[in-house]
Amino acid sequence: MSHQPPDPRVIISGLLGDERLLRALAERDMGTVFRMLNSRGVRTRRLAAAVDITRGRLYDYMNGKSRVEKLTLFEQIADAFHIPGHLLGLARRSWEPAAAVAEHRRTDHPPPDGDDLAAMDHFRNADRQTGGGRLYGAVVRHLSDRVAPRLVDTASGPHVFAAAAALTEMAGWMAHDSGQDDLAGLHFARALPLARTSGDLPLAAHVAASSSHLALQTGDPAAAVEWARTGLDLAARGPRIPALTARLHTMQARALAAAEQHAPAVRALDAAQRDLEAVRMLSTRG
């Protein structure tokens, strides 16, 4: 009788109530995620193949020599191992049942209409194959040709502004992935008021988190701290989503540590820990 290798998706499903995994996901620490899968019998060759990276790069992540930073790789990891999108600060994945994220999303504002959702899924899927730099122009053209005219249409609702914000943030990440950080910053700056106008405060908080990440990557920890605080303020005014606030507190802690503000960094990490405990409790109830 042949022995079937463990399925990483099944392993992840069984670990969604595990505090260590939830902390790693909130901190976007993929090295820990890979180590947890490997320690449960998933071979490194299979891990690397599942997310389309070399084994050498995988070992760098597992040994803490480097971190996953690209949005497209986070999405690949989420889809390969069936990690719910909200646990990595991502949009709902195409394979997730709508009911799985019902408690993490506002219900008094409709999501972007079908065409916009389909466009975002198309761009994300294509981005995995070609890279954000090649798709950047297509996303910007879609925003200009298909979304922008609806922003001034009196028949449009708040969902159009949410779609514009989400796609503008996506354009920012694609610009960042292709090394155009100044352009990425402009897109994130434009996405925030669109998200606020839509009334989707969690989306606005995610945009602030993107700006915090970019500021830290470009060597401005003070700005990164401020953007994380902005995101936390927005998140506090919307529905309670512990995974989102855990991510923001963790980003705030990273920025404070980079600025050598060690005591506040520890407090931010403690706050992230409390949020992660809330995530664990939600997962246990689910």
Secondary structure as a PSIPRED ss2 file (coil, helix, strand):
# PSIPRED VFORMAT (PSIPRED V4.0)

   1 M C   1.000  0.000  0.000
   2 S C   1.000  0.000  0.000
   3 H C   1.000  0.000  0.000
   4 Q C   1.000  0.000  0.000
   5 P C   1.000  0.000  0.000
   6 P C   1.000  0.000  0.000
   7 D C   1.000  0.000  0.000
   8 P H   0.000  1.000  0.000
   9 R H   0.000  1.000  0.000
  10 V H   0.000  1.000  0.000
  11 I H   0.000  1.000  0.000
  12 I H   0.000  1.000  0.000
  13 S H   0.000  1.000  0.000
  14 G H   0.000  1.000  0.000
  15 L H   0.000  1.000  0.000
  16 L C   1.000  0.000  0.000
  17 G C   1.000  0.000  0.000
  18 D C   1.000  0.000  0.000
  19 E H   0.000  1.000  0.000
  20 R H   0.000  1.000  0.000
  21 L H   0.000  1.000  0.000
  22 L H   0.000  1.000  0.000
  23 R H   0.000  1.000  0.000
  24 A H   0.000  1.000  0.000
  25 L H   0.000  1.000  0.000
  26 A H   0.000  1.000  0.000
  27 E C   1.000  0.000  0.000
  28 R C   1.000  0.000  0.000
  29 D C   1.000  0.000  0.000
  30 M H   0.000  1.000  0.000
  31 G H   0.000  1.000  0.000
  32 T H   0.000  1.000  0.000
  33 V H   0.000  1.000  0.000
  34 F H   0.000  1.000  0.000
  35 R H   0.000  1.000  0.000
  36 M H   0.000  1.000  0.000
  37 L H   0.000  1.000  0.000
  38 N H   0.000  1.000  0.000
  39 S H   0.000  1.000  0.000
  40 R C   1.000  0.000  0.000
  41 G C   1.000  0.000  0.000
  42 V C   1.000  0.000  0.000
  43 R C   1.000  0.000  0.000
  44 T H   0.000  1.000  0.000
  45 R H   0.000  1.000  0.000
  46 R H   0.000  1.000  0.000
  47 L H   0.000  1.000  0.000
  48 A H   0.000  1.000  0.000
  49 A H   0.000  1.000  0.000
  50 A H   0.000  1.000  0.000
  51 V C   1.000  0.000  0.000
  52 D C   1.000  0.000  0.000
  53 I C   1.000  0.000  0.000
  54 T C   1.000  0.000  0.000
  55 R H   0.000  1.000  0.000
  56 G H   0.000  1.000  0.000
  57 R H   0.000  1.000  0.000
  58 L H   0.000  1.000  0.000
  59 Y H   0.000  1.000  0.000
  60 D H   0.000  1.000  0.000
  61 Y H   0.000  1.000  0.000
  62 M H   0.000  1.000  0.000
  63 N C   1.000  0.000  0.000
  64 G C   1.000  0.000  0.000
  65 K C   1.000  0.000  0.000
  66 S C   1.000  0.000  0.000
  67 R C   1.000  0.000  0.000
  68 V C   1.000  0.000  0.000
  69 E C   1.000  0.000  0.000
  70 K C   1.000  0.000  0.000
  71 L H   0.000  1.000  0.000
  72 T H   0.000  1.000  0.000
  73 L H   0.000  1.000  0.000
  74 F H   0.000  1.000  0.000
  75 E H   0.000  1.000  0.000
  76 Q H   0.000  1.000  0.000
  77 I H   0.000  1.000  0.000
  78 A H   0.000  1.000  0.000
  79 D H   0.000  1.000  0.000
  80 A H   0.000  1.000  0.000
  81 F H   0.000  1.000  0.000
  82 H C   1.000  0.000  0.000
  83 I C   1.000  0.000  0.000
  84 P C   1.000  0.000  0.000
  85 G H   0.000  1.000  0.000
  86 H H   0.000  1.000  0.000
  87 L H   0.000  1.000  0.000
  88 L H   0.000  1.000  0.000
  89 G C   1.000  0.000  0.000
  90 L C   1.000  0.000  0.000
  91 A C   1.000  0.000  0.000
  92 R C   1.000  0.000  0.000
  93 R C   1.000  0.000  0.000
  94 S C   1.000  0.000  0.000
  95 W C   1.000  0.000  0.000
  96 E C   1.000  0.000  0.000
  97 P C   1.000  0.000  0.000
  98 A H   0.000  1.000  0.000
  99 A H   0.000  1.000  0.000
 100 A H   0.000  1.000  0.000
 101 V H   0.000  1.000  0.000
 102 A H   0.000  1.000  0.000
 103 E H   0.000  1.000  0.000
 104 H H   0.000  1.000  0.000
 105 R C   1.000  0.000  0.000
 106 R C   1.000  0.000  0.000
 107 T C   1.000  0.000  0.000
 108 D C   1.000  0.000  0.000
 109 H C   1.000  0.000  0.000
 110 P C   1.000  0.000  0.000
 111 P C   1.000  0.000  0.000
 112 P C   1.000  0.000  0.000
 113 D C   1.000  0.000  0.000
 114 G H   0.000  1.000  0.000
 115 D H   0.000  1.000  0.000
 116 D H   0.000  1.000  0.000
 117 L H   0.000  1.000  0.000
 118 A H   0.000  1.000  0.000
 119 A H   0.000  1.000  0.000
 120 M H   0.000  1.000  0.000
 121 D H   0.000  1.000  0.000
 122 H H   0.000  1.000  0.000
 123 F H   0.000  1.000  0.000
 124 R H   0.000  1.000  0.000
 125 N H   0.000  1.000  0.000
 126 A H   0.000  1.000  0.000
 127 D H   0.000  1.000  0.000
 128 R H   0.000  1.000  0.000
 129 Q H   0.000  1.000  0.000
 130 T H   0.000  1.000  0.000
 131 G C   1.000  0.000  0.000
 132 G H   0.000  1.000  0.000
 133 G H   0.000  1.000  0.000
 134 R H   0.000  1.000  0.000
 135 L H   0.000  1.000  0.000
 136 Y H   0.000  1.000  0.000
 137 G H   0.000  1.000  0.000
 138 A H   0.000  1.000  0.000
 139 V H   0.000  1.000  0.000
 140 V H   0.000  1.000  0.000
 141 R H   0.000  1.000  0.000
 142 H H   0.000  1.000  0.000
 143 L H   0.000  1.000  0.000
 144 S H   0.000  1.000  0.000
 145 D H   0.000  1.000  0.000
 146 R H   0.000  1.000  0.000
 147 V H   0.000  1.000  0.000
 148 A H   0.000  1.000  0.000
 149 P H   0.000  1.000  0.000
 150 R H   0.000  1.000  0.000
 151 L H   0.000  1.000  0.000
 152 V C   1.000  0.000  0.000
 153 D C   1.000  0.000  0.000
 154 T C   1.000  0.000  0.000
 155 A C   1.000  0.000  0.000
 156 S C   1.000  0.000  0.000
 157 G C   1.000  0.000  0.000
 158 P H   0.000  1.000  0.000
 159 H H   0.000  1.000  0.000
 160 V H   0.000  1.000  0.000
 161 F H   0.000  1.000  0.000
 162 A H   0.000  1.000  0.000
 163 A H   0.000  1.000  0.000
 164 A H   0.000  1.000  0.000
 165 A H   0.000  1.000  0.000
 166 A H   0.000  1.000  0.000
 167 L H   0.000  1.000  0.000
 168 T H   0.000  1.000  0.000
 169 E H   0.000  1.000  0.000
 170 M H   0.000  1.000  0.000
 171 A H   0.000  1.000  0.000
 172 G H   0.000  1.000  0.000
 173 W H   0.000  1.000  0.000
 174 M H   0.000  1.000  0.000
 175 A H   0.000  1.000  0.000
 176 H H   0.000  1.000  0.000
 177 D H   0.000  1.000  0.000
 178 S C   1.000  0.000  0.000
 179 G C   1.000  0.000  0.000
 180 Q C   1.000  0.000  0.000
 181 D H   0.000  1.000  0.000
 182 D H   0.000  1.000  0.000
 183 L H   0.000  1.000  0.000
 184 A H   0.000  1.000  0.000
 185 G H   0.000  1.000  0.000
 186 L H   0.000  1.000  0.000
 187 H H   0.000  1.000  0.000
 188 F H   0.000  1.000  0.000
 189 A H   0.000  1.000  0.000
 190 R H   0.000  1.000  0.000
 191 A H   0.000  1.000  0.000
 192 L H   0.000  1.000  0.000
 193 P H   0.000  1.000  0.000
 194 L H   0.000  1.000  0.000
 195 A H   0.000  1.000  0.000
 196 R H   0.000  1.000  0.000
 197 T H   0.000  1.000  0.000
 198 S H   0.000  1.000  0.000
 199 G C   1.000  0.000  0.000
 200 D C   1.000  0.000  0.000
 201 L H   0.000  1.000  0.000
 202 P H   0.000  1.000  0.000
 203 L H   0.000  1.000  0.000
 204 A H   0.000  1.000  0.000
 205 A H   0.000  1.000  0.000
 206 H H   0.000  1.000  0.000
 207 V H   0.000  1.000  0.000
 208 A H   0.000  1.000  0.000
 209 A H   0.000  1.000  0.000
 210 S H   0.000  1.000  0.000
 211 S H   0.000  1.000  0.000
 212 S H   0.000  1.000  0.000
 213 H H   0.000  1.000  0.000
 214 L H   0.000  1.000  0.000
 215 A H   0.000  1.000  0.000
 216 L H   0.000  1.000  0.000
 217 Q H   0.000  1.000  0.000
 218 T C   1.000  0.000  0.000
 219 G C   1.000  0.000  0.000
 220 D C   1.000  0.000  0.000
 221 P H   0.000  1.000  0.000
 222 A H   0.000  1.000  0.000
 223 A H   0.000  1.000  0.000
 224 A H   0.000  1.000  0.000
 225 V H   0.000  1.000  0.000
 226 E H   0.000  1.000  0.000
 227 W H   0.000  1.000  0.000
 228 A H   0.000  1.000  0.000
 229 R H   0.000  1.000  0.000
 230 T H   0.000  1.000  0.000
 231 G H   0.000  1.000  0.000
 232 L H   0.000  1.000  0.000
 233 D H   0.000  1.000  0.000
 234 L H   0.000  1.000  0.000
 235 A H   0.000  1.000  0.000
 236 A H   0.000  1.000  0.000
 237 R H   0.000  1.000  0.000
 238 G C   1.000  0.000  0.000
 239 P C   1.000  0.000  0.000
 240 R C   1.000  0.000  0.000
 241 I C   1.000  0.000  0.000
 242 P H   0.000  1.000  0.000
 243 A H   0.000  1.000  0.000
 244 L H   0.000  1.000  0.000
 245 T H   0.000  1.000  0.000
 246 A H   0.000  1.000  0.000
 247 R H   0.000  1.000  0.000
 248 L H   0.000  1.000  0.000
 249 H H   0.000  1.000  0.000
 250 T H   0.000  1.000  0.000
 251 M H   0.000  1.000  0.000
 252 Q H   0.000  1.000  0.000
 253 A H   0.000  1.000  0.000
 254 R H   0.000  1.000  0.000
 255 A H   0.000  1.000  0.000
 256 L H   0.000  1.000  0.000
 257 A H   0.000  1.000  0.000
 258 A H   0.000  1.000  0.000
 259 A C   1.000  0.000  0.000
 260 E C   1.000  0.000  0.000
 261 Q C   1.000  0.000  0.000
 262 H H   0.000  1.000  0.000
 263 A H   0.000  1.000  0.000
 264 P H   0.000  1.000  0.000
 265 A H   0.000  1.000  0.000
 266 V H   0.000  1.000  0.000
 267 R H   0.000  1.000  0.000
 268 A H   0.000  1.000  0.000
 269 L H   0.000  1.000  0.000
 270 D H   0.000  1.000  0.000
 271 A H   0.000  1.000  0.000
 272 A H   0.000  1.000  0.000
 273 Q H   0.000  1.000  0.000
 274 R H   0.000  1.000  0.000
 275 D H   0.000  1.000  0.000
 276 L H   0.000  1.000  0.000
 277 E H   0.000  1.000  0.000
 278 A H   0.000  1.000  0.000
 279 V H   0.000  1.000  0.000
 280 R H   0.000  1.000  0.000
 281 M H   0.000  1.000  0.000
 282 L H   0.000  1.000  0.000
 283 S H   0.000  1.000  0.000
 284 T H   0.000  1.000  0.000
 285 R H   0.000  1.000  0.000
 286 G C   1.000  0.000  0.000
